Amino acid sequence: MARTPGVPVAAALGAVLILSAAAGWYGAEGKTCTNAFPGLTSHTERAAAQLRSAPGGHYGHSHDHGHEQHLTPTDESTWMSLMPRRALRREEAFDWLMLYRKLRGAGAPRPGVAAGEFLAEASLHDVRLEPGSLYWRAQQTNLEYLLLLDVDRLVWSFRKQAGLTAPGTPYGGWEGPDVQLRGHFVGHYLSATAKMWASTHNDTLNAKMTAVVDALFDCQKKMGTGYLSAFPSEFFDWVEAIKPVWAPYYTIHKIMQGLLDQYTVAGNSKALDMVVKMANYFSDRVKNVIQKYSIERHWESLNEETGGMNDVLYQLYTITADSISGFHSNTHIPVVIGAQMRYEVTGDPLYKQIATFFMDTINSSHSYATGGTSAGEFWTDPKHLAETLSTENEESCTTYNMLKAPGHSKAVSYHGWGTKYESFWCCYGTGIESFSKLGDSIYFEEKGDTPALNIIQYIPSTFNWKAAGLTVTQQIKTLSSSDQYLQISLSFSAEKSQSAKLNVRIPSWTFADGAGATLNNKDLGSLSPGSFLSITKQWNSEDHLSLRFPIRLRTEAIKDDRPEYASLQAVSFGPFVLAGLSTGDWDAKAGNSSTISDWITTVPSVYNSQLVTFTQVSNGKTFVLSNVNGSLTMQERPEVDGTDTAIHATFRAHPQDSLELHDIYSTTIKGASLLIEPFDMPGTVITNNLTLSAQKGSDSLFNIVPGLDGNPNSVSLELGTKPGCFLVTGADYSAGTKIQVSCKSSLQSIGGILEQAASFVQTAPLRQYHPISFVAKGVRRNFLLEPLYSLRDEFYTVYFNIGA
């Protein structure tokens, strides 16, 4: 949002530019590196440690340095004195002073940077996801959750801290009134609701987020200092005294960013006034520390996770265009985001290099095939990712932060599944933000005499391109594993006649051979993967652009340069990373295959018609026949989709001759002899001995016969090698009961209930094959591959030991 006349500005925002640069000069003058495990632990470890109290007391030891560090706001001598004297040569001192004067004199939203130098993300107000699409459904789920949250409960701790009446009860988890990080989620909520409202213009959501801002305004006004938080300001005394406390600046960043988003995205001017007052308050705090002790003491206090304070202050500067004095923060991804923002604000090429170097480093040495990065919220040695593979690497908060930079099942992990109102971990906050802005990073605009639009992602959506007077609609043809091309269609609706330039990305994963584009059925020539197709013309409502990208299977080695890990590979189908359903095995059988199609094959869509789940009722509960760790057992029917229980209770029942296809669910075959194959172990069948085998013979056939209980909807599973013998359960059993084999001749051996114990209701499968599904050959078993994004809480592996 451009600077608005009459908007209140900060009297003195901190010296984030000075201190962030100064921290990178000579080691003797710099702050301690925090990119190490002992000094900066993950949120998970902090939560486990329950850091809910911190010692009182005064400041710790002070530092005695020769150079002066006296601050007076907006004073050039102050700016100069903040740099270590022996680090400044004459020309460096001049450049430093020129940077300050450049900032002081700048009034544009991006001072010091040429207009049109940066791509501008399309406003969320102008992007709408296609109703019913995958992204739209994800957005709606997030919207529904945001609407569930109660305003009084969200701001309870803020009101309590301000001494105001706090009706209702507080939320729990990390928002609990005894947790030091309380308030962080409220900041995320402000950001998420602003972006979700821009994406949907939902009136109910608008009322809720406005009510939260109003409540926080009352809290800040009551305290009267500019301070605003759900915890006492004494937490910052502990920070400045180098005493343990759980990342208060991290939370303050979330609150300030949330208020700023409420202004820039949702247009709430009250929120801007609030965040400016917060900036002034913390500017004064930092000035006091530096005046009383030293700038080094301030640096030492920053050995803590402080969120993206530099980023939010640069953003605030672009709005107020006021002088910046007295504040700095340092974490890792957020600080790089801030470095990029500094470049955009000042034009300083060093900070462009910092951001570019960071992204190059992550992408070349520290990112997984999924695009995620880090393990346990930390980076390890470059190109040594193999030993970091675990349940909780590449956490969602890290991915959230990486998406802001330019350029496995948690149900059984430490966290487990959270609840709606009693968890509020960091990933709750980044999660609601990420899914509130699914429409961003699709379209980017370039200003100029001829407006230009860059289409970066292919997501079904509509963009209101106001600069060109066009509405651009993007549609994607549904893709399956048997398709050879990804097909995109772009149509246009013109409000006025104007020349405009369209740049569409040609993905690097596609191939020049077979790639094509047509405009109004006219071929546009060859395409080069990894580049853009540019078209400048007078667009009209009859224009139609079609894109066709060849899509194939490919492997990608893990970023690890040690020879012993060279065989670890991820498998992708075009842009889709494929996950293999597995609880630990990852040994693929590629052998000496010359092509990937030798050991990975497609799953025909007709196979979905052969899937079935067998159920039985015992003690009023519905149980499902399941394959668990190679044993046939009865398990309680899962209440939700996307679980391993659903996978284990789904079987493919098919003839021994796979060419003889049938629809077992819709036609209920009785009397047929079928193989029963566990859903997640393609090519493996259940034998009459109740074991699993890759060998398909007569001892693997089961006769599907009418249920012995006489129920027309039930079936019994008779052993192909032993007529009259059936798979049976037992009497009044519970979850985990193993399947047995009993014959009619031994009716009394199971209490005379053979008919009921041997009868199952054949129902629709709890799981189906995704349209993009493949089978990969394995050493001990084959793997079912599906797009990673389609999984919820299933066990899987993204990497395979291809050389096994």
N, C-alpha and C positions, 0 to 999 in steps of 0.2 A: 504494500500500500504506500502511495506517495505521501510525503510529509503533508500534514493537514494544517492550514493556517489556524493559529489560536491554540494548538495543542501544547500543553505544558511541557517544559523541557527541564532536564536535570540541571541543577546548579553546578554540580561537580560529580560526574561519573568517574570511576577509578582509572588509574593509569595502566589499564590492561595491556596497551600497546607497549609501554615502556617495560613493564615487568616481564611480559612474556618473551620479549627479545633479550632483555638483560639476563634472564635465566639461562640463556643458551650461549653466553660468552665464556670466559675463562673458567676452568674447572674450580679454581680456588674461590671464585666468586659465585659459582652456580649453586643450585639446590641439589640435594641428594636425589639420585634417580629412584623413581618409585616403581619401575617395571621389574619388580622382584617379589617373590612370594612372601618373605617374612614381614615386610613393612606394610603391605597392602593386601589384605585377604579379600576373598570374594564375599558377596552378600550372603551366599549360602552358609559359609563358615561363620560369618558374623551372627547370623540368625541362630545358628546352632549354639554359639557361645553365649547368646542372650545378653548382649551388652546393653543392659537396661539401667545401669547406674554408672556414674563416673565420679572419680574423686574430686573433691573441691580443692581449695588451695590457691596459691598465687602463681604467677608466671615462673617458669623454670629459669635455667641459667641464661644469662645474656651474653651477647657477643660484643667485643670491643674492636671497632674498625676505625681506620684513620679517616676515611672520607665522610663528608657530612651527608646526612639524609633528612634535612629539615624540609617539610612540605608546606607550601602555600598553594591553594587551588589556582589553576590556570596560569601559573607563573613559568616563564621560559627557563629561568634559572633552576627551578625545581626539576623541570624535565631533564635538563642537562645533568644535574647532580645525581640523578637516579642511576646513571650509567657508571660502572666502575671506572675510576679515573685512569688507571694504568691500561685499561682496555681500549681507550679512545685515542686514536691518532687524530691529527688535525682534520683530515678530510672526512674521517668517520664522524667526528663531532659536528662538522658542518652538515653532513647528510642527516644526522639525527635531529638537528635543529630544524632543518628544512621539512622533515617529516611532520614534526609537531606543528609548524606554521601551516603546512598543507592541510592538516586536520582542522586547525583553528579557523582557517579561512574558507573551508569547504561548506557548502550549503546544500548540495544535491544529495539525494538518497545514496548515491555511490560516489562520494567525492574522490577525485584523483583518478577515476577510471573512465576511459572513453565510452561514450554512449554506444550501445550495440555490441560491446566487446563480449558480453556474456549471453548465453542462451537463457531465456526466461521460462521457468516452468509454467505451464498453463495453470490458470487459477482453477481450484477445485470447484468453484461456482460454475465453471463453464464446461465441466466434464461430467458426463453421466454414463454409468455402466449399464450395459444392456440387461434389462430385466430378465430374470431367470438364468442368467449366465453364472458360471462358477464364482467369479469375482463378486457379482451382485449378491449372490446368496451369502457369501462370507461377510459382505458389508452389512446386510440385513441382520445377520446374527449378532454382529457387534452393536448395531443400533439398538436392538432389543435389549441387550445387556445394559447399555448406557441408560436406557429409559427405566430400567428396573431400580437403579440406585436412588436412594433417598437423600435429599438435600440436607436435612437436619443431621442425619447420621454422618454424612461426608464432612461437614464443618464442625462437628461436635467438639473436637479437641482444639480447634482454632478459637471457638467461642469461650471454651473453658480457660484457655491460655490468656485471652483478653479480659477475662473477668465478666463476661456477659452470660446471660441465662442460656443454658444449653439444653433445649428440649430433646426428648428421645434418648436413644442409646448410641454409643459409638460403634463403628464397625470393628471387627477383630483383626487378627493376623498382624501384619506390619503396620496397619492403621490403628492398632489398639492404643489406648491412652497411656500405656506404660512402655511403649516401644519407642526408642529414640529416633527412628526413621519416620515416625508418623507425620502425615501431611504430604509425603512424596506422591502418593496416588492421586491426591486431590489436584496437584499440579498437572499430572498426566491427564486427569479427567478434563481439566480446562482446555488443554491442547486438543484432546481427542474430540470433545464435543464441538469445539470451534470448527475443526476440520470435517467432522461428520455432518454438522449443520450445513457447511458449505457444499458438501457432496449430496445432500438430500433435501435441504431446506425444510426439515421436519419442525413444525411449530412447537410441538410439545418439548422437544429437545432444546429448542431455543429458550423456552421459558425456564427450563431447569438450569441451564448453564448461566443464564442471567441471574437467577436467584442465588447461585453459588457465588458469583462475583459480588453481588450486593451484600451477601452475608460476610464475605471476607473484607469488603470495604468497611463495614461497621466495626469489624475486629481491629483493623488497622487504625481507624479513626479513634477508637476507644483507647488504644495504647499510646497514640499521639507522637510516636518517635519515627514513624516510617517503617518500623519493624513489623513483619507479618510472618507468622509461622504457627504450627501446632505445638511446638515445643518452646521452652523458655530460652531467652537470649543467653543465659548462662552457658549453654552448650558451646557458644562461640568463645566464651572466656576459656573454656577447656581446650578448644582448638588452638587459641593463641598462646596458651600456657603449655602446649605440647603434651596435653593429657588425653587419655583414651576417651573417645566419644564416636558414635557411629555416624560419620559422614554428614554433618549438618549442612555443609555447602551443597552437597549433592541434592538434598531436599529443597534448599532455597532455589537452586537452579530450576528445578521442576516447577516450582510455584511461579517464579519470574517468567519462565518460558510460557507457562500456561496463560498467565495474564497477558503477556505480549501477543500470544496467538489469539486471545479473545479480542484484542484490539485490531491486529493486522488482518486476521481472517474473518472475524465476526463483526468488526466495526464498533466494539464497545469502548468508547473513549474513557470511561471511568477506569477501565482496567489499565490503560496507559498511565494515567496519573498515579495509580497504585504502584506500578512497577518502577516508575521513576523515583518515587519516595523510597522504595526498597533499595534501589541502587545508591541513592544518597546516603542512606543509613549505613550500608556496608562499606561505602567509600570512606565514611568517617571512621569506621572501626579499623580499617586497614591503615589509614593515615596515623591513627593513634598508636598502633603497634610499631610502625616504622619510626615515628617520632620518638617514642619512649625507648625503643630498643635498636633495631636496625632493619634494613631491608632483608638481610640474610635471615633474621629471625622470622620474618614473614615467609620467606621461601621455605624455611624449615617447617612451618605450620602447614604448608601445602603438600606434605608427604601423606596424602589422604585422598580418597576419591571425592572429587569436588564437582563432578558432573561437567556440564559445558558452560561454566560461568563466562569464560571469555567469548564464546559464541553468542550468548544471549546479550552480552554487553555491546558487542559489535552490532548486533541487530538493533539494539536500542539506540545506538549512536546514529545509525542510518535514518532513524525517524526523527530524533531530536536535533541531530547535527551539532550537539554541544560538545564542549571540551571534555576530555576523559582524564580523570585523575584519581589514582589511589587504589586500584583493584586488579587482582589477577588470580587465576586458578589454573590448576594443571592436573588433568587426567590424561588419557591417551587418545582414544578415538575422539572424544569430545574436543580435546585440545587441538586436534588436527582439523576438525570441522571449524573451530575458531580460527585456525591459521588460514584456511581457505576464505573465511569471512573477512579476515584482515586484508587479504589480497584484494577481495572485491571492494572493500571500503577504501583502501589506501593506494592500491596499485603497486604495492611493494612486491617485486618479482620473487624475492626470497621466499615469501610465504606461499606463492604459487608452487615454487619448487618443493617446499616442505610437503604440501598436500599431495602433489604428484608423486614425489618419492615414496610417501607413505602408501598410497594406493598401489604403486608398482610393487613395493615390497610385500604387501599383503597378498596381492594377486599372484605373485610369482613364487612365494615361499611359504605362505601361512594360510592359504584358503583350501577348503575341501572341495570336492566335485560339486557339492550342493551350493557353493557360493558362501557358506558360512565360514566363520573363523574363530579361533581360540578354543582352549580346553580348560574348564573350571574358571573361566573369565580371565585366563592368562595366556600369553603367547610363550612358546618354548623356542628352542633353537630353530633357525630357518631350515627348511627342507628336511625336517625330522618329524613329520606328522604321523608316521606309522605308529609310533608308540603312544600317541595321544588318543587313539580311537577308543571311545568308551561310551557309556550311556548318556552322559550329559555334556559332551563337547558342543561347540558352536551354539551356545545358548542364545535364546531369542533376543535378549537385551543387546548382545553384541551385534547381532544381525540388524536390529533396529538402528543402532548407532552407525553401522557401516552404510546403511541405506541413506543416512543423512550426509555422509561424506561425499564430496564431488567425485566427479569421475565415476532318537530311539525312545522308547517308552518311558515317560516320567511316572507312570502309575506304579512302577516298582522301584523307583529311584528314591533319593533322599526326600525330594519334595512330595512325591505322590500327586494325586489330583487335588487341586485346590477346590474350595467351595465358593459359592457366589459372594458371600459376605464375611467370611472369616479367614481370608488368606492375604490377598493384596500384596503379593510379593512384587519384586521389581518387574518381573515379566508380565504381571497383570497390567502395569502401567504402560510399558512399551507395547504390549499386545493391543490394548484398546487404541493406542495411537496408530500403530501400523495398519490396523484394519479400518481405521477411520479415513485413511487417505489412499485407498487402493486406486483412486483415479489419478494420482500424481505420477510423474516420471513416465507418462505415456507420450505426451505431447510437449514440445518445447518450441517457443516462438523466438524469432529474431526480428528486431525492429529495423526499420529502414524505409526508404521510399517505396521499395517493393517488399511487402511483408513476406516472411518466410516461416514455414512450419516444418519442424523435424518430428517425424513419427519414429519413436525409439522402441516402443513395445507394441506387440500385436495382441491386444486385449479387446474383446467386443465392447464397443463404447461409442459415444457421440461427443463431439467437441464443437462448441460454439466459437468459431474463429472470428471474433469481432473485427480484428484488424483487417481482415480480407472480406468481410461480409459473407462468410461461408459457414455452413454447418457440415462438418465432416463426420460420416458414419462409417465405422469400421466393423466388419463382420468376419468371423473365422469359420470355415467349414469344419464340422466335427471330424476329429481325427481318430483313426484306429491303427492298430499295429500292422495291419496289412496294407495301409496306404503308403504310397511312394512320394507323395507331395503334401506339404502344408499349403493350403490355399486361403488367401486373404482377399477380401473385396472391400474397396473404398468407394463410397458414393458421396455426392456433394449436393447441397441445396444452397443456391446463391440468392442473396438478398440484393446485391448490387453487382454491377459489372466492374471488376477490378483485376489487374494483373497480380498474381501472387506466385510464390515459389514453394514447391512441396519437395521435401527431402525425406525419402523413406529408407529405412535401414535395411541393408542386405545382411542377414545374420552370418556370423563367421562359421556357424556350424553347418551351413548348407554347402552346396557344390555348384560350381559354375555350369557344369554339364547338366542340362535339364532345367536350370533356373530360367524363369521368364517373367516378363511383365507386359501387359497390354493396356493401352489407353483407348477406350472406345473401340475395342477389338483390333487396334493397330499395334503390331509388335514393336517394342521399344528397344530391341537389340539385346546384346549379351549383358549379363549382370556379374559383378565381381563381389564374392563373399567378403564381408568385413568392411564394406564401403557403403555409400549411399547412392540411391538413384534420385537424381534431381530433375524436376520438371517445372518450368516456368511458363505460364500461359494465362489467358483470360478464362477463368473457370466459370462453368455454368451448371445448371441443374441436370443437364443431360450427360455430364461427364461420369465416367466409370473406370476406375483403375483396378486391374486384377493382378495379383502377384502369385507366383507359383515357385515354391522353394523345395527342391529335393530333400527328403528327410530319410536318414539312415541310422542304423545302429553304429555306435563308436565306443571306444574305450578311452579312459583318461587315467594316466598313472597318478598315484598319490604323490604329493610334493615332498619327496624324500629322496635325497641323492645317494643314499647308502645302497650298495648292490643287493644286500639281503632283502630289501623291500621293493625291489624293482618289479616284482610280480603282483603287487597290490594295485588293482585297477578298479575304477568305477565304470559302470555301463550307462550310456545315455542314448536316447532315441531323439535325435534333433536336440531341442532345448530341454527335454524332459530327462532328469536324472531318474534312473530306475532303481528301485529297492527290491532286494530279494527277501522274501518271507523266510525267516530263519531265526532260531534261538541260539545261534552260536556257530554253526557250521558255515564256512565261507569258501571252501575249496572247490573251485570250478575246474572243469575238465576240458580245457581248450586244446590241450595236446599240441600237436604241430599244425593246427588248422591254419590254412592260408587266409581264410576270411572269417569274419565274426559270425556269419550265417552258418558256418559249419557246426557251431556249438550253441547257438542261440536261435530259436525258432519261434514263430508267432503262435498265439493261441487263437484258433478259429472262433469267431463270435458265436457259432452254433453250439459250442461247448456249454454256454450258459444254460441251454435247454436241457442239459444232462445233469445239472446240479440238483442236489436234494438234501434235506435235513430230516432225520428220523427222530420223532419225539415220543414221549411216554409220560403218563401222569402217575405220581406216587405221593401219597399223603397230601394231596391237594396242590402239589407243585408240579410244574412242567419241567421235565428233564430232556436233554438232547444227547443222542449217541455221539460220542466224541473220540477223536484220536489224540491222546495226550502223551507225548514222549514215547510214542510207539505202542501204547496200550489203549485198548478200547474200553472206555468208561462212560458212565452216565454223569453229566454235569448239568447244573441248573441253567435253564435257558437265560441268556444274557438279556438285560433290559435295554441295552443301548447297542448301536452298531459300532463298527470299527474296533473290535476287540479280538484278541486271540481266541477267546471262547467261541466267537462266531465263526472264525476260520476253522477251528478244530471240529466244529459241529457240521461242517459242510463237506459233502462228498460228491465226486463225479461218478455216477453209475452208468456204465456204458458196455456195449457188447465187446467180446474179445476182438472181433474185427472192427477196428475203429472207423472203417468206412461205412459201417451200418449205423447210421445216426438215428436218434429218436429223441422225443421230448418226454422224459420220464415223469416230470411233474404234472404236465397237463393231461397225459393219457394214462398214468398209473399202470405200468406194465406189470402184469401178473403172469407168472409162468415162464418169464424170460430168464435166461442165464446171463448174469452181468458181472463185470469186474467192478469193485468198489475202490475208488482211488481217493485218498485224502486230498483236500483242496490245495494245501500248500506243499504237497510232495508229488508233483506230476510225474507220471511214469512208475510210481510205487503203488502197489495194490495190497489189500488185506487178504491174507490167506485163510484157508479153512482152519488153520492152527492158531488163528488170531495173532499172527505176526505180520510184519511188513516185508515185502519182497519186490524186487525189480523184475523178477521172472514171472511171466504170466502164463500159467498152465491151468490144467483142470482143477488143481487144488486151490485156485484163486477165484473160481466161479461161485456165485451165489444165485440160487433160484428165488426170484421175487414171487411169492405165492400169496393168495388171499390170507388175511390175518386169521390166526387160529382162534381168536376170540369171537369170530363171526361178525365183527364190525365191518361194514362195507367200505369204510374209509381207511382201514388198517391193512398192513402187509406184514408178513413174516419172512425172515431171511434164512433160507434153508441152505445148508452146506451142499455144494455141488458134488462133492465126493462121498457124502453120507446122507442120502435121502432119509427124511424123517428126523434129522437132527437140525437144531435151530440155534440162532443167537438168542440168548435169554438174559434177563436182568435178575430180579429176585423179588422178595416180598418186603414192602415197606422200606425201601432202600433210601439212601441219602446220596448226596453228591460225592463222586469219587468211586462209587461202586463199579467193580470191574465186570465186563461182559463175560459170560460163560457159554459153553455149548452144552445143550441137553437134548436128549432124544425122547420121542414119545414113549419108548419102552421104559424110561426112567421117570415117569410122571410123578411118582411119589417123592423122588429125591429133592424136589424143590417145593414140597408142601402142597402139591396138587394144584398149582397155579400156573402150569406151563402155558396154558392158552393166553393168559394175560401177560405173563413175563416175556413171551415170544412174539408179542404183537406190538407193532410200532405204527404211529400215524405218519404218513409220508407228507411232508409240508414243503412249502416254498423254501429255497435255500436261504440261510442266514447271511450268506456272502455270495457275491457274483464276481466274475472276472471283469476287470476294468477293460474298457474298449482298447486301451493300450496295454496289452499283456503279452509276455513272452515266457518261454521256458529255456533256462540255461542248464546245460549238462553239468553235473557235479561228480566229484570223485565217489562220494558215498550215497548221495541222493541228488535229484535235480531240484532246481530252484524256480519258483514262480516269481517273475519280475513284473512289477507294476510301478507307475509313476509315484515318486516319493510324496508328491503333494496330495495323493489320493488316500494316504494312510492317516489313521487317527492315533490309535494306541496299540498297534500291532508291533510285535518284535520284527526287526528287519536288519539287514546289512546293506550298506551302500557300496562297500568295497569287497572285492573278491580276490582270492589268491589264485590268479590266473595260471600261474606256473605249476600248480599242484599236480 
